Amino acid sequence: MSIHILATEHMADLASKVYERLKDKGFLYAEVEYVPFPSLEVKPRILATVRCEHTYLFHSLHHPTPNDAIVTLLLTNDALARSSAESITLVLPYMSYLRQDRKDESRVPISARVMANLIETNPKVKKIITLDMHCDQAQGFYNISVDNLPGSMVLAPHFQEKYGHDLSDLVVVSPDYGGTKRARDFAGYLGGRDEIGVMEKQRSGNRADKVETLGYQGPSVDGRNVVLYDDMIDTGGSLISATKALRNFGAKKIYAVASHGIFSPPQADLTAEERLRKAGMQVVITNTIPRSEQYQKENEDWLTMLPLDELLAKAVFETSTPGGSISSLFRKKDKR
């Protein structure tokens, strides 16, 4: 039985690089064509035979908008099912709507659960591979297997290479108490470091990009470099406020590090990119949300994007191999 890798439009570059790593192991690549209509509707068409074959569909749940991306995903899943694919594994490096994982006020949806329900309407979808879900417990909304890879596996080696074996000058800091486990896991990937710092903050107003940082708890950052670690950077408001506070506490170079660089436009004159550049921090993310080479070149003075093709190729191979195990990718962390 053959295994096909496919991709929607915005994920074609990443998927093709994953395929290049796997083609000598018998994997095939299939194009997906999207036929647009004047009404702005779209019709996916699979350009290769996938009958009775396992398929891995790479898809961005961010482009062109999260809402459009959901419809495109559902239609492509249906096209694969009607092409008689044996199974569909969705490779969704970034999953939208996960921040709405509970009913936090009256008369609102639990959007993360709605997403799970929509994806599972297609019985051919058997598995999801993703990175750094905003809330780990959202895996419980799914009846299918969800492999949630930590971005630390790509981000931590970047700093190990940058600083070598001496990481004593580097302090890992969580921008809030909710992210302490994530930051501690990242510190562990750096080499068994358990002590992290935590920013104490209070939001002013109802908008997520309005944040007032109050203080800091943890090891001294005076004269040291800091990694502010989170799962995503949205408008950048939280990290910019934390950066200002850390500088007041004597921090030297500050890195804002996350798996997902969303960079939503805030309600202000400056874009998220302009605000982050102006804040004077160095931002390190992965390419869970794909961006053009031109975009990366225009922002290379403050932004580093790390590629995911090696990690995802390993994940695809392990999940496609009888007896394979995603847990084998985590052995380095377990041995710390």
N, C-alpha and C positions, 0 to 999 in steps of 0.2 A: 504494500500500500504506500503510495507516494505522499509526500507532505509538501504543501504549497504555502509560500509566504506571499501575502498580498498587502496592499496599503491603500488607504484613501489618499487624496491629493497631497495634503500637507505632511504626511508621514512617509512619502515615497523615498526621500533621501535616506532617512534612518533605516527604513525597512530594507532598502537595497544594500546598505552597508552590513546589516545583519546577515542578509543572504550571501554576500561575498564571503563571510566567515563560515558559512554552513554548506555552500554548494558542493564541496568535495565530500560531504557526508550524505549526499543523495537528496538534498532539498531542492525544490523547484521554485521559480518565481512566476507569478501570474499578474498581469496588468488588470486594473479596474478602470473602466471608462465611465465618466459621469456626463450624461447628456442633459444639458440645461434646457429649460423651456422659458418662453417669454414671461410666463407667470411667476418665475423664480423657483418653480419646482425643479426637481432633479431626478434623473433615472439612472441608477447604477447598472453597469453591465460587466459581467465577468468575462474577460477576453481569453480564457483558457478553460479546458475541461477539468473540472475538479470532482467529477462523479466518484463517489465512494472513497474520497481522499480526505485526510486531515488537513485543515487550513488554519493558518495563523494570520489574523487580520490586524495590522497596525493602524491605529486611528487616533487622531487628536480630538479630544473632547473640549477643545478651546477655539478651534478655527472653523469657520470665520467668526462665529460666536458660539458660546456653549449651547444655546438653544438650537441653532442650525445644525451643530455637530451631532446632537442627539438624534435628530431625524435622519441625518445621513447615515449614522451608525445602524439604526433600525432597518433602513431600506437596504443597506449593503448586506446585513445579516440575512434578510429575507431573500435577496438575490442569491446568496451562497446556498441557503437551504433549498431553494427552488432549482439550483444547479445540482442538487443531490450530493452535496458535500457530506462526508461521513460525520464530521464534527467541526466546530468553530472554536478556536481559542482566541480571545480578544487580547491584544497587547495594547493597553491603554496607559501609557506612562504617567499621564496626569488625568485624574478623574474629577470632573466638576461636580458641584452641588454637595460635596461631602461636609461642608461646614454647617449645613442645616441637617443635623443628625438627631435632633430631638425637638419636641414641642416646647419652645422656650417662652411662648406667650399664647394668648387665646387666638383661635381661628387662623392658625398657620399650618402649612404642611410639614411633614417630615420628608424633605426633598431627597435625602440620601436613600430612603426606603423606596420612594417612587422610582428613582433611577434603577434600583435593583429589580423592581417589579417589571419595568419596561424591558430591561435587558433579558430577563428570563422568560419573556413571552415567546421567544424563539427557542424551541427545545433542542436545536442543534448546537446552541452555545453551551459549552461544557466547562469552560475555565476562563479566568481573567488573570493576566499578569500585569501588575501595576507597580508604582513606586510611591512610598511615603503617603499612604492615605492619611488625610487630615485627622481622622479618628480611627484607630485600629478596630474599635468595636463595630464599625460599619460593615466589616466582613460578615458579621452575624446576620445582616439583612439578606444575604445571599444563600441560596440552597446549593449553588455550584461552588467549585473550588476557586478561591481567590488567593493568589500568591502575591504578597505585599512586600516587595524588595526594598531594603533601606538604601536611600541615596548615599549614606555614609560609605558604602562600599566603593563608590566612585570619588566622593568628595574628600574622604580622609587621606587616600594615597596622594592627592594633590599637595596636601600640606606636609606629608611625610617626605615627599620629594623636595619640596621647597625648603624645609628646615632641617632635613637630614634626621639623624638620630637624636639630636638635642632639641626637644620640644618644651624644655623647662621655661622658655620665655613666652609660651603661648598659653592663654587662659581661655577655656571654653565657657561661654555665657549664654544662658537661655534668656530670651527677651521677656519671658513671663513665667509664672509658676506652672502653667499648663503645659509648657514645653520642656520641663526639666528631664523627663525620662528620655525624650528624643535627644536632648543635648548630652545627657550622660552616656547614651549609647554611642553617640558620635565620638565622645572623649575616649570611650573604650576602643573604638576602631583606631584611634590615634596611637594606642599602645598601652592599654590597661589603666588609663588615668580615670579616677573616680570622682575627684573633687571638681566641681563646676561652680560658676557664679550664676546668680539669678537677679534679673532686674525686677524691681517692684514698681508697678505702674498703675495708673488710674486713668480711665478714659474720660475725656471732657466732651460732653455732648453725645449724640447718638450715632455719629458717623464713625466708621472704623478707622478712618485716616486721621482722626483727631485724638492724639494721645498725649498725656502728661506723665512723664517719668518721674517718680518720686525718689527712688533710691536704689541701692545695690547691696546684695548680700553674697559673700563668698570670698575666695582668696583675693589678695590685693592685686589690682591691675596697674598700680603705679609703676611706670617705666616699662610695662610689658605690652606685648601684642595681644589682641583679643579676637576670638572668633565668635561672633554673634550667630548662633545656629538656630534655624527654624525649618519647618517643612516647606514654607512658601513665602515669597515676597509679593504682596499684592500692590498696594499704592506706595508702600515703603514708609508710611507714617510711623509705625511702631519702631522700626529699626533706626530711623533718623533721630527720633527722640532718645532712644537708648544710646546712640552714638554720641550725641551731645553730652549726655550725663556721664558716660564713660570717660570722655575727654576731661571732664571736670574732676574725675577721680584719678587722672594722671595716665590714662592709657595712651600708648603710642599709636601704632598702626591698627586699624580696626577693619576686620573683614566681615561682611554680611554674607552668610553662607546658607544656601537652601537648595532643595531639589528642584523646586518649581519657581521660575521667574515669571510671574503673571504680568506685573507692571501695569496694572489698571490705571487709567487716567483719573486722577483725583479731581475734586471740585475746586480747581485752582488754575492759575494762569500757566503754571509749569506742568509738563508731563512727568510721569513717574521717573523716567530716565533722567530728565533734567534735574529733578529734585535729588536723586541719588548721586548724580555726578557732583552737584553743588555741595552735598553733605561731606564730600571728601573721603568717603569710604571706598574700599575695594569690594566688589560684589562677585561672588563665585556661585554659579548655579550649574545644573545639568541641562541638557537639551530635551527635557520632557515636553516642553512647549517649543516646537521648532521655529527657528528664525533664520532669515536669509544670511548669506555670507556678507552681503553689503551692510545689513543691520549690525552684525558682529564687528565689522571693521570700523563702522562709524562710532561704536561705543567701546572699543578695545582699551581706551584709556582708563576705564573704571570697571569694565565687565569682562569676566572670564566664563565661557561656557564649556563644560566638560562633556565629551561624547559618551553615549550610553550603549553604543553598538556592541562592545565586547561583553558587557554584563547581560544585555538582553539576548545576545546570541547564546550565551551559556544557559540562560533560563529557558529559552526555546528548546535547545538541545536536550536538556535534562527532562523537561516535561514531555518531550516527544519520544523518549527512549524508554522501552520497557525496563522497569527497575530503576530508572533514573530518579534523581531526588534533588529538588530545589535546595534542601538543607545542606547539600554538599557545598553550596556556594558560601555558606556561613562558617565554614570550619576555621577560617583564620581568626574570626572573632571569638569562637568558642575556646581557642587555645591561649587566649591572652592571660 
